[in-house]
């Protein structure tokens, strides 16, 4: 019997907690970053680039989230850190944290090598720095080592092949093609990634930006190139498309495009773990946490994504939803009524007392063993409010009462 060839797969790597929070005027608390990791895991996202292991204020957050991995709360999602592809960063990241998965990043374009290193480093040195960093990561027992070619879309193609070959030979298991400035279009990225993978068989991460409004299209074209050339693809996304400048590819939009566009539906294999029913929840949560409203015309989760007004459209959609809708709102976790209190409301905040606090948790159907436990959680909730600088969401309140010690760690920072 002929052995069936394994179909290559497209997985999601969400970088909200790295590129997303790097965005100008956007900030998430460590509790909010943790909630995003939890929701990404529920959504079946393969990997969350969740931290900067070189940044000291991330230390407790990293530790707390790795504990959640250990407890099975953040499972099966892979948590990975982002560092520069230099020995110094690998050394510090592996000494200061217990992170098992790292992405090592270095610039590969002439513009950036000359413009950033100012003549101190040439193209050859970049490969050497990267391979030395990979070697050390391997030596320190890092499980997954990805190598990122920053500004790949403006880099010389044959140089990228040399770079990818060296990375693979030294033990990197993935190459990230970074369209750092959003310079590629779907046609160029397809050709370029095909060229690299045809010469070096290495799984490809696709990291695109939206400076020219092409981000979802370039991301899926990059994935198509990787799959067509016989390797797995790892598309980088962020929740609601936040990210440096004009942003990264929106997580929900990319999934919808892979699942429903005519060239992908039924032809390419999207990670079967993906569960879109959490889309509404994660998009709403991130919008609130970022303080950035979701545009009404946002694919899937925008207020108008399933709205019909004109006579012909409304009539058509009512007769058969497929007349004007490619996919169902129920699939995205929409359609359930959301209850808003219009009467008296007791909230839990930084100055709450025990009575009001108990009322808040009773409504969440959370019970405490005794007064002492309730007082302890109340104190944590007060800290959480200051930490988030906003009223807490129900899931955050539940998280704090379920994992008080981990919550405490998240709120603690030391210099
Ligand atoms: Zn980026």
Boltz pocket constraint, residues with backbone or C-beta under 6 A from the ligand:
constraints:
  - pocket:
      binder: B
      contacts: [[A, 19], [A, 180], [A, 207], [A, 208], [A, 209], [A, 243], [A, 244]]
      max_distance: 6.0
